[in-house]
Amino acid sequence: MVRCMYGKADWPDAVYADNAEAALPPPKAGRGLRLRVKDPLLLVIVALLIWQALARWTQGVALSLPLTTFAYVGQLVLTGRFWDNVAATSVAFVMAFAISAAAGLLLGLLLGLRQFAADVAEPVLAGFYTIPKVTLYPVVLLLCGLGISAKVTFGVMHGLVPVTLFTLGAIRTLPHVLPRAARSMRLSPWQTMRWVLFPACLPQVTAGLRLGFSLSLLGVLIGEMFSSQRGLGFLLVSGLAQNNVPLSTSVVLVIVVFAIVANAFILRLSRRAASGMAR
């Protein structure tokens, strides 16, 4: 019809525009990868510039310069003392996070399935979460002593509540249509949990696990700073007591890098799990 009304040179501009858009090459897959690499790299550069400015402003009293810190970290990782402290912190942290995650998921699930229990427990847990845990550390020391049990208990006190609250909230905010759809499809309780409830709760549960991860690590480090002879928290306090600014800054750098990498790994793992369930 268009060929009858117009010559090829007289076709409307809209026809040429549509043909031009159709002829455009598809977006390159590497463009998204460059953006994903560019943003974190820009954030790292900005953080290093701020670090450099703060270190010069404090004249090395509170922070050492980035290059000085990197050189000190390179020397520190070659010593057995550093790895002994890393091992002590790692053991206590893994135990604290495992207990927080398992107990928090189970407790949040049980409370979320019971309306009255959730209404009673949620404000109690939220109130406990607002209490500064440092004020309870003398009680923890009296009950658990000065060993690893005190650090693990303090880490669980920090990490258990957010995992429980996020899991409870995920269960309570589920759309009512999901269990009805599962019953209409005659799914078993396990199939309902596996294919309906768990994928719907996964984003909030993952957010709770990430927060519990960070707070469990924080609790263990605080416990090591107050009463421990081993661990990264003890090493950090030793650097402060000896006025060894490169040591304390290096320990903080190691902790920050580990926390960022571990949180990114958990987030990536949860996204893969969500996409796998969607398939």
C-alpha positions as CSV (number, residue, x, y, z in Angstrom):
1,M,0.0,0.0,0.0
2,V,2.8,2.4,0.8
3,R,4.6,1.5,-2.4
4,C,1.5,2.4,-4.4
5,M,1.0,5.8,-2.8
6,Y,4.6,6.9,-2.6
7,G,7.7,6.4,-4.5
8,K,10.7,5.0,-2.6
9,A,12.1,8.5,-2.3
10,D,8.8,9.9,-1.1
11,W,8.1,7.5,1.8
12,P,7.0,9.2,5.0
13,D,9.7,9.9,7.6
14,A,8.0,7.6,10.1
15,V,8.7,4.6,7.9
16,Y,12.3,5.5,7.7
17,A,12.4,6.0,11.5
18,D,10.9,2.6,12.1
19,N,13.3,1.0,9.7
20,A,16.3,2.8,11.3
21,E,15.3,1.7,14.8
22,A,14.9,-1.8,13.6
23,A,18.3,-1.7,12.0
24,L,20.1,-0.5,15.2
25,P,22.4,-3.1,16.6
26,P,21.4,-4.7,19.9
27,P,23.1,-3.2,23.0
28,K,26.4,-4.8,23.8
29,A,26.6,-7.2,26.7
30,G,29.9,-5.7,27.8
31,R,28.3,-2.4,28.5
32,G,26.5,-3.6,31.5
33,L,29.7,-5.3,32.8
34,R,31.6,-2.0,32.4
35,L,29.0,-0.2,34.4
36,R,29.0,-2.8,37.1
37,V,32.8,-2.5,37.3
38,K,32.9,1.3,37.0
39,D,30.6,2.2,39.9
40,P,32.5,0.2,42.6
41,L,35.8,1.4,41.2
42,L,34.6,5.0,41.5
43,L,33.4,4.4,45.0
44,V,36.8,2.9,46.0
45,I,38.6,5.9,44.6
46,V,36.3,8.4,46.5
47,A,36.9,6.4,49.7
48,L,40.6,6.5,49.2
49,L,40.6,10.2,48.6
50,I,38.5,10.8,51.8
51,W,40.9,8.5,53.7
52,Q,43.9,10.4,52.4
53,A,42.4,13.7,53.4
54,L,41.4,12.6,56.9
55,A,44.9,11.1,57.5
56,R,46.6,14.3,56.5
57,W,44.1,16.4,58.5
58,T,44.8,14.3,61.7
59,Q,48.5,14.3,60.8
60,G,48.7,10.5,61.3
61,V,47.5,10.6,64.9
62,A,44.2,8.8,64.3
63,L,44.7,7.4,60.8
64,S,47.7,6.3,58.8
65,L,48.0,7.2,55.2
66,P,46.6,4.6,52.7
67,L,50.0,3.7,51.2
68,T,51.5,3.3,54.7
69,T,48.6,1.1,55.7
70,F,48.8,-1.1,52.6
71,A,52.5,-1.6,53.2
72,Y,51.9,-2.4,56.9
73,V,49.2,-4.9,55.9
74,G,51.6,-6.6,53.5
75,Q,54.1,-7.0,56.4
76,L,51.4,-8.0,58.9
77,V,50.0,-10.9,56.8
78,L,53.4,-12.5,56.7
79,T,53.5,-12.9,60.5
80,G,52.1,-15.9,62.4
81,R,50.7,-13.6,65.1
82,F,48.2,-12.0,62.6
83,W,46.9,-15.4,61.4
84,D,46.5,-16.7,65.0
85,N,44.3,-13.7,65.7
86,V,42.4,-14.1,62.5
87,A,41.7,-17.8,63.3
88,A,40.4,-16.9,66.8
89,T,38.0,-14.3,65.4
90,S,36.9,-16.6,62.6
91,V,36.0,-19.5,64.8
92,A,34.0,-17.3,67.2
93,F,32.3,-15.5,64.4
94,V,31.3,-18.6,62.4
95,M,29.8,-20.2,65.6
96,A,28.0,-17.0,66.5
97,F,26.6,-16.4,63.0
98,A,25.6,-20.1,62.5
99,I,23.6,-20.0,65.8
100,S,22.1,-16.6,65.0
101,A,21.0,-17.7,61.5
102,A,19.6,-21.2,62.5
103,A,17.9,-20.0,65.6
104,G,16.6,-16.8,64.1
105,L,15.1,-18.5,61.0
106,L,13.4,-21.2,63.2
107,L,12.2,-18.8,65.8
108,G,10.9,-16.3,63.2
109,L,9.1,-19.1,61.3
110,L,7.4,-20.5,64.4
111,L,6.4,-17.0,65.6
112,G,5.2,-15.9,62.1
113,L,2.9,-18.9,61.8
114,R,1.1,-18.0,65.1
115,Q,-0.6,-14.6,65.1
116,F,-0.9,-14.3,68.9
117,A,2.7,-15.4,69.6
118,A,3.9,-12.9,67.0
119,D,1.9,-10.0,68.4
120,V,3.4,-10.7,71.9
121,A,7.0,-11.5,70.9
122,E,7.6,-8.8,68.2
123,P,7.6,-5.8,70.6
124,V,9.7,-7.7,73.2
125,L,12.3,-8.5,70.5
126,A,12.3,-5.0,69.2
127,G,12.7,-3.6,72.7
128,F,15.7,-5.9,73.3
129,Y,17.2,-4.9,70.0
130,T,17.3,-1.3,71.0
131,I,19.2,-2.0,74.3
132,P,22.9,-1.2,74.0
133,K,24.4,-4.7,74.3
134,V,27.6,-3.3,75.8
135,T,25.7,-2.7,79.0
136,L,25.0,-6.4,79.2
137,Y,28.6,-7.6,78.7
138,P,29.5,-7.8,82.4
139,V,26.5,-10.2,82.8
140,V,27.8,-12.2,79.8
141,L,31.3,-12.4,81.4
142,L,29.9,-13.6,84.7
143,L,27.8,-16.3,83.0
144,C,30.3,-17.4,80.3
145,G,33.7,-16.5,81.6
146,L,36.6,-15.1,79.6
147,G,36.8,-17.8,76.9
148,I,35.4,-18.1,73.5
149,S,31.9,-18.8,74.8
150,A,31.6,-15.1,75.9
151,K,32.5,-13.9,72.4
152,V,30.1,-16.3,70.8
153,T,27.3,-15.4,73.2
154,F,27.8,-11.7,72.6
155,G,27.8,-12.2,68.8
156,V,24.5,-14.2,69.1
157,M,23.0,-11.4,71.2
158,H,23.7,-9.0,68.3
159,G,22.8,-11.2,65.3
160,L,19.8,-13.3,66.5
161,V,17.2,-10.6,66.9
162,P,17.4,-9.1,63.4
163,V,17.2,-12.5,61.7
164,T,14.2,-13.4,63.8
165,L,12.4,-10.1,63.2
166,F,13.0,-10.1,59.4
167,T,11.9,-13.7,59.1
168,L,8.8,-13.0,61.2
169,G,8.0,-10.0,59.1
170,A,8.4,-12.0,55.9
171,I,5.9,-14.6,57.1
172,R,3.4,-12.1,58.4
173,T,3.4,-10.0,55.2
174,L,2.8,-12.9,52.8
175,P,-0.2,-12.4,50.5
176,H,-3.1,-14.6,51.6
177,V,-3.6,-15.7,48.0
178,L,-0.3,-17.8,48.1
179,P,-1.4,-20.4,50.6
180,R,-4.8,-20.6,48.9
181,A,-3.2,-21.1,45.5
182,A,-1.0,-23.9,47.0
183,R,-4.1,-25.6,48.5
184,S,-6.0,-25.3,45.2
185,M,-3.0,-27.0,43.5
186,R,-3.1,-29.7,46.2
187,L,0.5,-29.2,47.2
188,S,1.9,-30.9,50.2
189,P,3.2,-28.8,53.2
190,W,6.8,-29.4,52.1
191,Q,6.0,-28.4,48.5
192,T,4.1,-25.3,49.8
193,M,7.1,-24.3,51.9
194,R,9.6,-25.1,49.1
195,W,7.9,-23.6,46.0
196,V,5.5,-21.0,47.4
197,L,6.4,-19.6,50.8
198,F,10.2,-19.7,50.8
199,P,10.6,-17.9,47.4
200,A,8.2,-15.2,48.5
201,C,10.0,-14.7,51.9
202,L,13.5,-15.0,50.4
203,P,14.2,-11.2,49.9
204,Q,13.4,-10.3,53.5
205,V,15.1,-13.3,54.9
206,T,18.2,-12.5,53.0
207,A,18.2,-8.9,54.3
208,G,17.9,-10.3,57.8
209,L,20.8,-12.7,57.3
210,R,23.0,-9.9,55.9
211,L,22.2,-7.7,58.9
212,G,22.7,-10.6,61.3
213,F,26.0,-11.4,59.6
214,S,27.3,-7.8,60.2
215,L,26.0,-7.6,63.7
216,S,27.3,-11.0,64.7
217,L,30.8,-9.9,63.5
218,L,30.4,-6.6,65.4
219,G,29.4,-8.5,68.6
220,V,32.4,-10.8,68.4
221,L,34.8,-8.0,67.8
222,I,33.4,-6.0,70.7
223,G,33.8,-9.0,72.9
224,E,37.4,-9.4,71.9
225,M,38.1,-5.7,72.5
226,F,36.8,-5.9,76.1
227,S,38.1,-9.2,77.4
228,S,40.2,-11.4,75.2
229,Q,43.8,-12.3,74.6
230,R,43.4,-13.2,71.0
231,G,41.4,-12.0,68.0
232,L,41.3,-9.0,65.6
233,G,39.4,-7.0,68.3
234,F,42.3,-7.6,70.7
235,L,44.8,-6.7,68.0
236,L,42.9,-3.5,67.4
237,V,42.9,-2.5,71.1
238,S,46.6,-3.4,71.3
239,G,47.4,-1.1,68.5
240,L,45.5,1.7,70.2
241,A,47.1,1.1,73.6
242,Q,50.6,1.1,72.0
243,N,49.8,4.2,69.9
244,N,50.6,2.1,66.9
245,V,48.4,3.9,64.4
246,P,49.4,1.8,61.3
247,L,48.5,-1.4,63.2
248,S,45.1,-0.3,64.3
249,T,44.3,1.2,60.8
250,S,45.4,-2.0,59.2
251,V,43.2,-4.1,61.4
252,V,40.2,-1.9,60.6
253,L,41.0,-2.1,56.9
254,V,41.1,-5.9,57.0
255,I,37.8,-6.1,58.9
256,V,36.1,-3.6,56.5
257,V,37.3,-5.4,53.4
258,F,36.2,-8.8,54.8
259,A,32.7,-7.5,55.7
260,I,32.1,-5.9,52.3
261,V,33.2,-9.0,50.4
262,A,31.2,-11.4,52.6
263,N,28.1,-9.2,52.3
264,A,28.4,-9.0,48.5
265,F,28.9,-12.8,48.4
266,I,25.7,-13.4,50.4
267,L,23.7,-11.0,48.3
268,R,24.9,-12.6,45.1
269,L,24.1,-16.1,46.4
270,S,20.6,-15.0,47.4
271,R,20.0,-13.5,43.9
272,R,21.2,-16.7,42.3
273,A,18.9,-18.7,44.5
274,A,15.9,-16.5,43.7
275,S,16.6,-16.7,40.0
276,G,16.9,-20.5,40.2
277,M,13.6,-20.8,42.0
278,A,11.9,-18.5,39.5
279,R,13.0,-20.9,36.7
